[in-house]
């Protein structure tokens, strides 16, 4: 099983996104690069803040995702509402989990901020493996998001 080399991935993403300011283009590029970097990543994508307390699907890789997620529903909603990363080892144990895919066993959802520190969405990575993500994933992904969207 391939496990992502975050240092290398960050350099690739920097080279691909350097100078780009369009948020959707950045999200699409990150979703693609992240999704293909690690076998644990079964669904990788963004949900964008489109109005107060509401997320809509953005660029992603993998099977279909939920189209709309209110801030008060699921792991993505929790990440948006609290503006903190949600690291979920077992989605069945997460109160209010939304089952967009029956194969998802664990996930990590990270808030995405723009250069003004305004929440613009969340990055959702699902895995068909239990307890697939850890603090190393969290810190590396937070650093990549910061370098791409907050710079």
NUNUNU-26846 format. One line per 10 residues: number of its first residue (from 1); their letters; for each residue x, y, z of C-alpha. Coordinates in pm, whole numbers. Layout:
N
NUM) a) X:Y:Z | ...
// end
This chain:
151
1) xxxxxxxxxx) 0:0:0 | 134:341:-95 | 136:598:182 | 165:960:84 | 499:1140:99 | 368:1475:220 | 696:1661:168 | 708:1559:-197 | 334:1616:-241 | 357:1968:-99
11) xxxxxxxxxx) 630:2052:-352 | 425:1913:-641 | 117:2106:-530 | 319:2426:-491 | 455:2391:-844 | 108:2328:-986 | -75:2603:-798 | 188:2878:-784 | 32:3208:-887 | -322:3069:-920
21) xxxxxxxxxx) -590:3259:-725 | -913:3095:-845 | -1042:2890:-552 | -1224:2631:-764 | -916:2573:-981 | -707:2530:-667 | -961:2290:-515 | -976:2082:-833 | -598:2054:-850 | -565:1959:-483
31) xxxxxxxxxx) -847:1704:-501 | -677:1531:-793 | -325:1537:-650 | -430:1428:-302 | -663:1154:-422 | -398:985:-634 | -123:1019:-372 | -236:757:-122 | -427:427:-138 | -614:517:182
41) xxxxxxxxxx) -789:806:5 | -1113:655:-130 | -1299:985:-182 | -1124:1321:-183 | -1296:1651:-233 | -1413:1989:-126 | -1741:2123:-1 | -1771:2497:-54 | -1946:2748:172 | -2216:2890:-57
51) xxxxxxxxxx) -2431:3070:200 | -2434:3098:578 | -2429:2754:739 | -2446:2565:410 | -2191:2361:214 | -2228:2246:-148 | -2012:1995:-326 | -1708:2128:-506 | -1430:1958:-701 | -1371:1597:-600
61) xxxxxxxxxx) -1229:1259:-701 | -1402:926:-636 | -1764:818:-640 | -2050:1062:-603 | -2070:1280:-293 | -2352:1447:-108 | -2463:1760:-293 | -2560:1977:3 | -2450:1958:368 | -2578:2196:636
71) xxxxxxxxxx) -2328:2299:903 | -2533:2106:1162 | -2504:1769:981 | -2225:1516:954 | -1850:1534:985 | -1818:1801:713 | -2077:2016:885 | -1896:1976:1218 | -1565:2085:1063 | -1731:2389:907
81) xxxxxxxxxx) -1930:2483:1218 | -1637:2451:1461 | -1373:2553:1205 | -1155:2272:1335 | -1027:1950:1180 | -1239:1642:1243 | -1044:1316:1262 | -1291:1026:1269 | -1164:670:1312 | -1509:512:1280
91) xxxxxxxxxx) -1782:704:1098 | -2052:477:1248 | -1957:607:1593 | -1986:974:1485 | -2323:1110:1593 | -2509:1251:1293 | -2275:1102:1031 | -2410:1138:677 | -2353:823:474 | -2281:960:127
101) xxxxxxxxxx) -2106:630:52 | -2167:296:220 | -1797:204:185 | -1666:491:403 | -1524:368:732 | -1315:666:848 | -1253:1022:741 | -1067:1343:798 | -1229:1677:729 | -1031:2000:743
111) xxxxxxxxxx) -1160:2358:731 | -1029:2568:440 | -967:2939:491 | -879:3216:246 | -603:3472:299 | -844:3681:511 | -901:3380:743 | -1260:3347:615 | -1396:2992:594 | -1445:2906:225
121) xxxxxxxxxx) -1505:2532:257 | -1384:2201:390 | -1157:1932:250 | -1311:1590:304 | -1107:1272:264 | -1286:941:315 | -1130:599:348 | -1271:250:311 | -1032:150:594 | -1102:199:964
131) xxxxxxxxxx) -883:447:1152 | -702:539:831 | -592:888:936 | -376:1025:1216 | -230:1349:1349 | 53:1333:1093 | -206:1342:813 | -387:1624:990 | -81:1844:1034 | 52:1783:683
141) xxxxxxxxxx) -284:1848:518 | -343:2161:726 | -3:2293:616 | -79:2223:248 | -418:2396:270 | -263:2696:442 | 11:2728:181 | -234:2707:-110 | -536:2908:10 | -402:3145:277
151) x) -80:3260:107
// end
